[in-house]
Amino acid sequence: MKEYVSIGKNVDIAIEEGLRFLGLNREDVDIKVLETGGLFKKAKVCLIYEEKVELEPETIVEEVKTEPSIEPVIEQEVEISAQTDTTVELAEVEPKEQEAKPVETETKPVVAPDELKARVEQFLVDLAKKMNIDVTVECEITNNDLNFNVTGQNVGKLIGYRGETLSAIQTILGGLKRAGEGRYRVYLDIGNYKKDREQSIVDLANRMADKAEEIERNVHLDPMNPYERRIVHSALQNRELVETESMGEGEKRHVVIKFKR
């Protein structure tokens, strides 16, 4: 996780300035208010965001080639004898004729997603076998997205408590991509857990937002991981009477649905 401290006239301006500097959206960060500001004091907030998974550096070094350098087309040779004056007039220098060689441009090969798809599928099947689980792996390719769904009996072992094992496997899949495959995004769901979990979080967020509007008070949700908190922020970002903010540290970090007074 990375942190960025932003300062502004008030909390909202500080958040907007920080998001503009980082090039992120509100749902991509967790917000911690350090100072609310006042008449003679500016507000200060801390934006917490996740680092993106990078490709393996060794693989990139092996397969990515640098652009060819362009050699000068015409070279001039000037010979100065020991008996002559060291000053040479440009008019006396004749350029050496040389044919201009065409510059070859290198184009990166088009990478088909089929190899990445097969590699991920084999990894998931082998992992399930080591855990004595018989699974079926399906993949739907949409534009540059590879959406994998694993089904079978006892797939709960691959999901883990509150999806922790699933999240760990998702991180590993990012490391399976090779040079040129960084353009593809790999998404993993197991037994439709993510799909069902996301919908339940959206439903919960809207119910609690309705409650906050009804009682005109802030509502605190249970602690959630960054992925789940982003779902809440995104689900309620267009509500007129409430706004969301992440508060707390570590395992106690949660979303607060704040009523706009």
C-alpha positions in Angstrom: 0.0 0.0 0.0 1.2 3.6 -0.7 0.2 6.8 0.9 -0.1 10.4 -0.4 -0.8 13.4 1.8 -2.8 16.2 0.2 -3.6 19.7 1.5 -6.4 22.0 0.6 -8.7 24.7 1.9 -11.1 22.0 3.1 -11.4 18.2 3.1 -13.2 17.9 -0.2 -10.7 20.2 -2.0 -7.7 18.3 -0.5 -9.2 15.0 -1.7 -9.8 16.3 -5.2 -6.3 17.8 -5.4 -4.8 14.5 -4.3 -6.8 12.4 -6.8 -5.9 14.8 -9.6 -2.2 14.5 -8.7 -2.3 10.6 -8.5 -4.5 10.3 -11.6 -6.9 8.0 -9.6 -10.6 8.0 -9.0 -12.2 8.2 -5.6 -13.1 4.5 -5.5 -9.4 3.6 -6.1 -8.2 5.0 -2.8 -9.0 4.9 0.9 -9.2 8.3 2.6 -7.9 9.2 6.0 -8.7 12.7 7.3 -5.6 14.0 9.2 -6.8 17.6 9.8 -10.2 19.0 9.0 -8.9 22.6 8.7 -10.4 25.8 9.9 -10.4 29.6 9.5 -6.6 29.9 9.7 -5.6 26.2 9.0 -5.8 24.1 5.9 -7.3 20.6 5.7 -5.0 17.6 5.3 -5.9 14.1 4.1 -4.0 10.9 3.4 -4.9 9.0 0.3 -4.1 5.3 0.6 -3.9 3.2 -2.6 -2.6 -0.1 -3.8 0.4 -0.6 -6.1 -0.2 -2.4 -9.4 1.4 -5.8 -9.9 4.4 -5.5 -12.1 5.6 -8.1 -14.6 8.6 -10.3 -13.9 11.7 -8.2 -14.7 13.7 -11.2 -16.0 11.1 -12.1 -18.5 10.9 -8.5 -19.8 14.7 -8.3 -20.2 14.7 -11.4 -22.3 11.9 -10.6 -24.7 11.6 -6.8 -25.1 14.1 -5.4 -27.6 15.3 -1.8 -27.7 14.6 0.4 -30.7 17.5 0.4 -33.2 19.7 3.4 -33.2 19.9 5.6 -36.4 23.5 5.9 -37.7 24.4 9.2 -39.4 24.0 9.0 -43.2 27.0 11.2 -44.2 30.5 11.2 -42.5 33.2 13.7 -43.2 36.9 12.9 -42.9 39.4 15.8 -42.6 43.1 15.1 -42.8 45.6 17.6 -41.4 49.3 17.2 -42.2 52.0 18.2 -39.7 53.4 20.8 -42.2 50.1 22.7 -42.8 48.3 25.2 -40.6 45.8 23.7 -38.3 43.1 26.0 -39.6 41.1 24.3 -42.3 38.5 26.1 -44.4 35.2 24.3 -44.9 35.3 25.0 -48.6 38.3 22.7 -49.0 36.6 19.7 -47.3 34.9 17.3 -49.6 32.2 15.2 -48.0 32.7 11.4 -48.4 29.9 10.0 -50.4 27.9 7.3 -48.8 24.6 5.7 -49.7 21.8 6.4 -47.3 20.7 3.1 -45.8 17.0 2.7 -45.2 16.2 2.7 -41.5 14.5 -0.6 -40.4 11.7 -0.1 -38.0 10.9 -2.8 -35.5 7.3 -3.7 -34.9 6.2 -5.6 -31.8 4.5 -8.9 -32.6 0.8 -9.3 -32.0 0.4 -11.5 -28.9 -2.6 -13.9 -29.0 -4.3 -14.4 -25.7 -4.7 -18.2 -26.3 -1.2 -19.0 -24.8 -1.9 -16.9 -21.7 -5.3 -18.5 -21.3 -3.8 -22.1 -21.6 -1.1 -21.2 -19.1 -3.5 -19.9 -16.5 -5.9 -22.8 -16.9 -3.1 -25.3 -16.4 -2.0 -23.5 -13.3 -5.5 -23.5 -11.8 -6.0 -27.2 -12.6 -2.6 -28.2 -11.1 -3.3 -26.1 -8.0 -6.7 -27.7 -7.5 -5.2 -31.2 -7.9 -2.6 -30.5 -5.1 -5.5 -29.7 -2.9 -7.4 -32.8 -3.9 -10.1 -30.8 -5.7 -11.6 -31.8 -9.1 -12.5 -28.5 -10.9 -13.6 -27.2 -14.3 -12.0 -24.0 -15.5 -13.9 -21.8 -18.0 -12.6 -18.6 -19.6 -14.4 -15.9 -21.4 -12.3 -13.4 -23.5 -13.8 -9.9 -23.9 -11.5 -7.4 -25.6 -8.4 -7.5 -23.5 -10.0 -9.1 -20.4 -9.6 -12.8 -19.6 -12.4 -13.8 -17.2 -11.8 -17.2 -15.5 -14.4 -19.0 -13.5 -13.6 -22.2 -11.5 -16.4 -24.5 -10.6 -16.6 -27.9 -8.9 -17.1 -29.6 -5.5 -15.3 -28.2 -2.4 -14.1 -25.1 -4.3 -14.6 -23.3 -1.0 -11.0 -24.3 -0.2 -9.8 -22.2 -3.1 -11.9 -19.2 -1.9 -10.8 -19.2 1.7 -12.2 -17.1 4.6 -13.8 -14.0 3.2 -12.1 -14.7 -0.2 -8.6 -14.3 1.2 -7.2 -17.4 -0.7 -9.0 -16.3 -3.9 -7.3 -12.9 -3.6 -3.9 -14.5 -3.2 -4.4 -16.7 -6.3 -5.5 -13.6 -8.2 -2.2 -11.9 -7.3 -0.2 -15.0 -8.5 -2.0 -15.0 -11.8 -0.7 -11.5 -12.5 2.9 -12.9 -12.3 2.2 -15.5 -15.0 2.0 -12.9 -17.7 5.0 -12.6 -20.0 6.4 -9.7 -22.0 3.8 -8.4 -24.5 0.9 -9.9 -22.4 0.7 -6.9 -20.0 -2.0 -5.5 -22.2 -4.3 -8.3 -21.0 -6.1 -8.2 -17.6 -6.8 -11.5 -15.9 -9.8 -11.8 -13.6 -10.6 -14.8 -11.5 -13.9 -16.0 -9.9 -14.4 -19.2 -8.1 -17.9 -20.7 -7.9 -19.3 -17.2 -8.8 -18.1 -16.1 -5.3 -17.0 -12.6 -6.4 -20.1 -12.0 -8.5 -22.4 -13.0 -5.6 -20.3 -11.2 -3.0 -20.2 -8.0 -5.1 -24.0 -8.0 -5.5 -24.5 -8.6 -1.8 -22.2 -5.7 -0.9 -24.0 -3.4 -3.4 -27.3 -4.3 -1.8 -26.0 -3.8 1.7 -24.5 -0.4 0.8 -27.8 0.9 -0.6 -29.8 -0.4 2.4 -27.4 1.4 4.8 -27.5 4.5 2.7 -31.3 4.5 2.9 -31.0 4.1 6.6 -28.5 7.0 6.9 -30.9 9.3 5.0 -33.8 8.1 7.1 -32.2 8.8 10.5 -30.0 11.7 9.2 -27.0 10.2 10.9 -23.7 8.5 9.8 -23.7 4.7 9.4 -20.6 2.6 10.0 -20.2 -0.6 8.1 -18.3 -3.7 9.2 -14.5 -3.9 8.3 -13.9 -4.8 4.7 -10.8 -5.4 2.5 -9.8 -2.7 -0.1 -11.7 -4.5 -2.9 -15.0 -4.6 -1.0 -14.6 -1.0 0.2 -14.2 0.2 -3.4 -17.4 -1.6 -4.3 -19.2 0.4 -1.6 -17.7 3.7 -2.8 -18.6 3.0 -6.4 -22.2 1.9 -5.6 -22.9 5.1 -3.6 -20.9 7.7 -5.5 -24.0 9.2 -7.2 -26.2 9.4 -4.2 -27.2 13.0 -3.4 -27.8 12.9 0.3 -24.9 10.7 1.4 -21.1 10.3 0.8 -18.6 7.6 1.8 -15.3 7.7 3.5 -12.9 4.9 4.7 -11.8 5.1 8.3 -9.8 3.1 10.8 -6.5 1.2 10.4 -5.5 -2.3 9.4 -8.1 -5.0 10.0 -10.5 -2.4 11.5 -10.6 -0.2 8.3 -14.2 0.2 7.3 -16.5 2.5 5.3 -18.6 5.2 6.9 -21.7 6.3 5.0 -22.0 10.0 6.0 -25.2 11.9 5.8 -24.8 15.3 4.1 -26.1 17.9 6.5 
